[in-house]
Amino acid sequence: MGVSGQFRFDYGLAVSAIGGRVRLPRLFPVLPTGRVCLFREPRKRLSIERRIRSFVFFGLLTTLALPLTLSLAREEKLNEYQAKASFLAAFPKFVEWPPNAFSAEQSPLLLCVFGDFSFGTSLAAATRGSSSRGRRVEVRWARKEQDLRACHILFVSRSEGKRYASIFKSIHGANVLTVGETPDFLASGGAIDFLIAEDKLQFEVNIGAASDAHLKISSNMLALARHVITRTEAAKS
């Protein structure tokens, strides 16, 4: 039985239990009709039975709600990374790399992901058939720091947040546009950082970090940024 089938089954069972259409088994015998009970023990037993029924009911609700909560969380994460994939696929159109950033005239523009790969197929789908200044965009999942200098756009997953110093040291002097997703990414030396603000995915730009990598970001892209950090601001922070 799939998640949706299990959902319908649990929900129907819970609703039926509320309406009395599903009778849970009685835990204690019922006194015969017409007999007079001179002691209160059956009422206590009935109270215990009701409590047990309540526990069973809340157990059903928990069984119902947990898969639904996990499903919604997965869907929310998927939507977030679909939006990030769309941004990453569009960035090459607004950034200019120096000619020596490519080994050959027809070399592809490498869009790398370092760390946990949470995009599923969305990043490959967003970049399929796309090109920038005649260069096709190629997605790679980088596994080692020594491979990062070959990237043109480097998305650093939040899973690598404790390795920022080592990562930026490994690409020092290379023409790499770094993109992250944690609050301290720009302060650590990153060029672009994703954030959720006003229930929307937005990005901020550290113009100094981009300039250090000898990259020119279009004014149109800077106009779309939530905030652009200048060299002066970066120095103060």
C-alpha positions, 0 to 999 in steps of 0.5 A: 500500500502506497503513502496515499493509500495508507493515508486514505486507510488511516483517515477513514479508520480514524473518522469511522472510529469517531462516528462509532462505525468501527467498533473497537473490541470490548476489553471487559464483559458487559453486565446482563440486562436487568441485573442490579449492580451493587458495586461500582467496579464496572464504571471504573472498568468502563472508564479504563476502557474509554481511556484505552480507546482514546489512546488507540484513537490518538495512535491512529491520528499519529500514524495518519499525520506523520507520513503527511508531515514528512511528505509535505517537508519533502515537497517543500525542500524539492520546491526550494531546490527547484527554485535554486536550480532555476537561479543557477541555470540563469546566472551564466547569462548575467556573469562574464568570465575572462577568456583564460577561464576556459581551456578552449574556445568550445569548452563548456561552462562547468556548474558544480555542486560540492557537498550534499546534492539536494537538487534531484533531477531539477538542476539537470532539467533547468540547464538542459540545452542551455548555453552562455555566450556559445558555451553549453552549460554542464552540471557536475557533482564535485567530490574533492576540493582539488577539483573545484578550480575547474568549475566556473560556478560552484554551489557549496551545499550547507553541509560544507559550512564548516569547510569554507576556509579550506574551500576558498583557499583551494580556489584562491585566484581561480575564476569561480563564481561561488554560490552558497545557502547559509547566512555566513557564506558571504562573510566567509568569502562567497560571491552569492548567497541564497536566502528565504525572505518574505516567503520567497527565494532571494539572493545577495551578492558580495561584489568584492568577492566576484571582482577578486575572481575577475568576474563581472556581474551584470547590473541587471542581475545586481538590480534583482539582488536583495542586497549588494555588499560593497568592498567597504561593507565587506571590510567593515563586517 
